[in-house]
Amino acid sequence: MNTVKNKYIKHAHISERKFKEILKCFCIDLTVTQTSNLIGINRNTINKYYSKFRVRIVDLCNIDSPFAGEIEVDESYFGVKRVKGKRGRGARGKTIEFSL
């Protein structure tokens, strides 16, 4: 098994420099194909690292999240019942309330 020394990822097959370039491209919102063409690494490898970045972002966001468990989402429409023939949600002038 041919591994390259990389302090960010254990058993990495790419150098630390290439890893930093991939991360930089991810941060400036380049697509996998654009990053692959720019750096010269296979797009499947780039896609694997992009997925790992996204999972790590979700993990870090869940740590700081004030919510736990299931969250119920609901919407309500307030206002007149009928406006010139239109009833229900289709009536103009309704105020939409969205709550968690």
Backbone as numpy.savetxt, mean C-alpha at the origin, in Angstrom:
# Nx Ny Nz CAx CAy CAz Cx Cy Cz
25.59 -22.57 -2.27 24.76 -21.39 -2.27 25.64 -20.15 -2.27
25.40 -19.27 -3.19 26.22 -18.08 -3.36 25.51 -16.89 -2.73
25.94 -16.48 -1.54 25.34 -15.32 -0.90 26.32 -14.18 -0.86
25.79 -12.97 -0.91 26.59 -11.76 -0.90 26.39 -11.09 0.45
27.45 -10.48 0.97 27.33 -9.81 2.27 26.40 -8.61 2.14
25.33 -8.63 2.95 24.34 -7.56 2.94 23.81 -7.43 4.36
24.03 -6.27 5.00 23.63 -6.12 6.40 22.13 -5.90 6.57
21.40 -5.70 5.48 19.97 -5.45 5.57 19.14 -6.73 5.44
19.63 -7.70 4.69 18.87 -8.93 4.45 19.80 -10.13 4.62
19.35 -11.11 5.41 20.13 -12.32 5.59 20.05 -13.17 4.33
21.14 -13.82 3.99 21.24 -14.72 2.83 20.81 -14.04 1.53
21.22 -12.80 1.36 20.85 -12.05 0.16 21.70 -12.48 -1.03
21.10 -12.44 -2.19 21.81 -12.76 -3.42 22.17 -11.50 -4.21
21.90 -10.34 -3.61 22.28 -9.08 -4.25 23.12 -8.28 -3.25
23.90 -7.37 -3.78 24.78 -6.59 -2.92 23.98 -5.52 -2.17
24.63 -4.98 -1.17 24.02 -3.92 -0.37 23.73 -2.70 -1.24
24.61 -2.39 -2.16 24.44 -1.26 -3.07 23.20 -1.43 -3.94
23.03 -2.64 -4.51 21.86 -2.92 -5.35 20.58 -2.85 -4.53
20.65 -3.35 -3.28 19.49 -3.30 -2.41 19.07 -1.84 -2.15
20.05 -0.99 -1.89 19.76 0.42 -1.65 19.16 1.08 -2.89
19.64 0.68 -4.08 19.09 1.22 -5.33 17.64 0.80 -5.51
17.33 -0.47 -5.18 15.95 -0.95 -5.27 15.07 -0.17 -4.31
15.54 0.03 -3.10 14.78 0.76 -2.09 14.55 2.21 -2.53
15.56 2.83 -3.11 15.42 4.20 -3.59 14.37 4.29 -4.70
14.38 3.32 -5.62 13.39 3.30 -6.70 11.98 3.07 -6.15
11.86 2.24 -5.11 10.57 2.01 -4.47 10.06 3.31 -3.85
10.96 4.06 -3.22 10.58 5.31 -2.55 10.14 6.38 -3.53
10.72 6.40 -4.72 10.31 7.42 -5.70 9.20 6.89 -6.60
8.61 5.74 -6.23 7.40 5.20 -6.84 7.60 4.77 -8.30
8.75 4.17 -8.59 8.95 3.58 -9.91 8.32 2.20 -9.96
7.86 1.79 -11.12 7.29 0.46 -11.26 8.40 -0.58 -11.23
8.01 -1.84 -11.11 8.98 -2.94 -11.08 9.74 -2.99 -12.40
9.05 -2.83 -13.49 9.69 -2.88 -14.81 10.68 -1.74 -14.98
10.31 -0.53 -14.57 11.22 0.61 -14.67 12.46 0.40 -13.81
12.26 -0.13 -12.61 13.39 -0.40 -11.71 14.29 -1.47 -12.30
13.69 -2.51 -12.86 14.46 -3.60 -13.47 15.33 -3.08 -14.62
14.75 -2.25 -15.46 15.51 -1.69 -16.58 16.61 -0.75 -16.10
16.35 0.00 -15.04 17.31 0.97 -14.53 18.50 0.30 -13.84
18.22 -0.71 -13.01 19.26 -1.34 -12.20 19.91 -2.53 -12.91
19.13 -3.23 -13.72 19.68 -4.38 -14.44 19.51 -5.69 -13.69
18.48 -5.78 -12.86 18.16 -7.00 -12.13 16.82 -7.51 -12.64
16.64 -8.81 -12.63 15.41 -9.42 -13.10 14.20 -8.83 -12.38
13.10 -8.62 -13.12 11.92 -8.00 -12.53 11.28 -8.85 -11.45
11.43 -10.18 -11.52 10.88 -11.06 -10.49 11.59 -10.83 -9.15
12.88 -10.59 -9.20 13.64 -10.28 -8.00 13.20 -8.94 -7.43
13.04 -7.96 -8.28 12.59 -6.63 -7.86 11.19 -6.75 -7.24
10.33 -7.53 -7.87 8.96 -7.71 -7.37 8.96 -8.34 -5.98
9.87 -9.30 -5.74 9.99 -9.93 -4.43 10.36 -8.90 -3.37
11.32 -8.04 -3.67 11.73 -7.03 -2.70 10.65 -5.97 -2.49
9.96 -5.55 -3.55 8.86 -4.60 -3.42 7.78 -5.18 -2.50
7.47 -6.46 -2.66 6.47 -7.10 -1.80 6.92 -7.11 -0.35
8.19 -7.41 -0.12 8.72 -7.39 1.26 8.65 -5.99 1.86
8.91 -4.96 1.06 8.80 -3.58 1.55 7.37 -3.28 1.96
6.41 -3.68 1.12 5.00 -3.41 1.42 4.54 -4.12 2.69
4.95 -5.38 2.86 4.58 -6.13 4.07 5.19 -5.46 5.30
6.41 -5.01 5.20 7.07 -4.34 6.34 6.37 -3.04 6.68
5.92 -2.29 5.68 5.19 -1.04 5.92 3.89 -1.33 6.66
3.17 -2.36 6.23 1.92 -2.74 6.89 2.19 -3.14 8.34
3.23 -3.92 8.57 3.57 -4.33 9.94 3.85 -3.13 10.83
4.61 -2.17 10.33 4.93 -0.98 11.11 3.70 -0.11 11.36
2.79 -0.03 10.39 1.57 0.74 10.57 0.64 0.09 11.58
0.61 -1.23 11.61 -0.25 -1.94 12.57 0.22 -1.76 14.00
1.50 -1.56 14.20 2.03 -1.34 15.55 1.48 -0.03 16.12
1.44 1.02 15.30 1.01 2.34 15.75 -0.50 2.56 15.64
-1.24 1.61 15.12 -2.66 1.77 14.88 -3.46 1.76 16.18
-4.38 2.71 16.34 -5.21 2.71 17.55 -6.34 1.68 17.50
-6.56 1.07 16.33 -7.65 0.11 16.16 -7.14 -1.31 16.36
-8.04 -2.15 16.88 -7.72 -3.57 17.05 -8.97 -4.37 16.75
-8.83 -5.52 16.13 -9.98 -6.36 15.82 -10.72 -5.89 14.59
-12.01 -6.20 14.55 -12.83 -5.83 13.40 -13.37 -4.42 13.55
-13.49 -3.72 12.43 -14.00 -2.36 12.42 -15.24 -2.34 11.54
-16.33 -1.78 12.05 -17.57 -1.70 11.28 -17.66 -0.34 10.61
-18.01 -0.35 9.33 -18.14 0.88 8.56 -19.61 1.05 8.20
-20.13 2.28 8.34 -21.54 2.52 8.08 -21.69 3.89 7.44
-22.72 4.04 6.58 -23.03 5.34 6.01 -24.51 5.61 6.22
-24.83 6.89 6.39 -26.21 7.32 6.57 -26.45 8.54 5.70
-27.70 8.71 5.26 -28.09 9.85 4.44 -29.15 10.63 5.19
-28.90 11.91 5.48 -29.83 12.74 6.22 -30.33 13.84 5.32
-31.60 14.17 5.47 -32.19 15.26 4.71 -33.64 14.96 4.42
-34.20 15.71 3.49 -35.61 15.54 3.14 -35.85 14.17 2.53
-37.07 13.65 2.70 -37.39 12.33 2.16 -37.60 12.39 0.65
-38.17 13.49 0.16 -38.55 13.52 -1.24 -38.24 14.89 -1.83
-37.59 14.88 -3.00 -37.29 16.12 -3.71 -37.73 15.92 -5.15
-38.88 16.50 -5.53 -39.42 16.46 -6.89 -39.37 15.06 -7.50
-39.97 14.10 -6.84 -40.08 12.76 -7.39 -38.98 11.81 -6.99
-37.83 12.32 -6.66 -36.72 11.45 -6.25 -36.86 11.12 -4.78
-36.68 9.84 -4.44 -36.76 9.43 -3.05 -35.50 8.67 -2.66
-35.30 8.52 -1.37 -34.17 7.72 -0.89 -32.85 8.40 -1.11
-31.85 7.59 -1.45 -30.50 8.12 -1.62 -30.38 9.03 -2.84
-31.21 8.83 -3.82 -31.11 9.61 -5.05 -31.58 11.03 -4.93
-32.28 11.36 -3.84 -32.78 12.73 -3.67 -31.62 13.68 -3.44
-31.70 14.84 -4.13 -30.66 15.84 -3.95 -30.78 16.49 -2.57
-29.69 17.05 -2.10 -29.71 17.76 -0.85 -29.50 16.89 0.38
-29.24 15.63 0.16 -29.01 14.74 1.31 -27.57 14.95 1.81
-27.42 14.91 3.12 -26.10 14.99 3.73 -25.64 13.56 4.04
-24.45 13.23 3.55 -23.92 11.90 3.73 -23.03 11.89 4.96
-23.25 10.92 5.84 -22.43 10.76 7.02 -21.76 9.39 6.93
-20.47 9.38 7.10 -19.69 8.15 7.04 -19.04 7.94 8.39
-19.21 6.76 8.98 -18.67 6.54 10.33 -18.01 5.19 10.45
-17.10 5.10 11.39 -16.42 3.84 11.72 -16.87 3.38 13.08
